[in-house]
């Protein structure tokens, strides 16, 4: 009986040892592949979310191309960034501002072409400012000393400029007059302030009357006299620069994307 039990026990022990040996064999690692894919997709998701937060369409397009290549997914939600762009009002506002600035630059180009054709270099100047497109005309081109009436031989300047200012959409245009510090004496006008204001009004009147397509509601005139000089009044050259008429073509859209109040 003992012999039989011993033999049976040995067989049981051998069977258990064999089973335990199977458990100690190498564990399959096939699960690591889908786990790595999940980590890669999560990383891609975080990158896309970060890029989307800055709403940079160009970066999104580049990321889309990279991920489509890596994952062989063809087209995806990032292939067309326009929905993201359309949902962002800041992007739309800045686009409107940039388009408005582009239109002002086109107007500046037309004015510069007019200056070149009429050989008025040195008598006209154009400059883009925060307030809009500024066109400066030397007073000596338009007026006799101490006078506010535009000399007949220079009427064509206002007439030709009125064609350039026939704008669509309509824009506010402000004509401003300036003088030097030499007092206005012995003439019709008691002060440089009055002289500068009448020069602006007369130029504005000729400008608007020269083109029936211009809407007077969008035009205004100001006189600053000897204030706001652009050069020193201690020299003759500086005084000549200060005697001027400025035509300001105002923007329609502010830099923050909001619109200027429109004329009714």
Secondary structure, 3 states (H helix, E strand, C coil): CHHHHHHHHHHHHHHHHHHHHHHCCCCCCCHHHHHHHHHHHHHHHHHHHHHHHHCCHHHHHHHHHHHHHHHCCCCCHHHCCHHHHHCCHHHHHHHHHHHHHHHHHHHHHHHHHHHHHCCCECCEEEEEECCEEEEEEEHHHHECCCCCCECHHHHHHHHHHHHHCCCCCCCCEEEEEECCCCCCCCCCCCCHHHHHHHHHHHHHHHHHHCCCCCCHHHEEEEECCCCCCCCCCCCHHHHHHHCEEEEEECCCECCCCCECCCCC
